[in-house]
Amino acid sequence: MIGSIKTALAAVVTCAAFSVTAAEAQNYNLAPSYGSFNLSAGFSNDPRSATGRAGGDIHVDPLAGCPGGGWFANAPDFRLHYQAGSFPLTFYVRANGDTMLLVNAPNGNWYCNDDTDGLDPAIRFPSPASGQYDVWIGTFNRSRVQNTTVYVTETR
């Protein structure tokens, strides 16, 4: 009984810290810095991509998927309005530096990833929801990484 209470409490604390930390630093109400996509399940020209700059002046404390924390901008870098179907949805980054990926999903949950493919992050939603996905590309250290490309795909 005590063990299950401790486990439940740890899960609540972890989720609360994860949501509050990201929500305080990143503002998904701001316009995205590098563009938006409007896509429906089964979209053609998969993957879609956009180029911007990774990093920012706001340090996000360690989060699930990003244990060292990272540096992100306040406004989202990219935004996706997505009409879901039966396909998974994946965001991934290609850059000449150590980048991180932070996504606020339509349900308000935050997802973070660092180093899925070498120094490049990826976040996969096996059963994505319809709605707005806000995407931030951060860096492990406070540097900025030019020519960072974020990809959106249903096939990866």
PyMOL commands that set and color helices and strands:
alter all, ss='L'
color gray80, all
select helices_A, chain A and resi 2-25
alter helices_A, ss='H'
color red, helices_A
select strands_A, chain A and resi 36-40+48-54+58-60+70-72+78-83+89-94+99-104+110-114+122-125+131-139+145-153
alter strands_A, ss='S'
color yellow, strands_A
deselect
rebuild
show_as cartoon
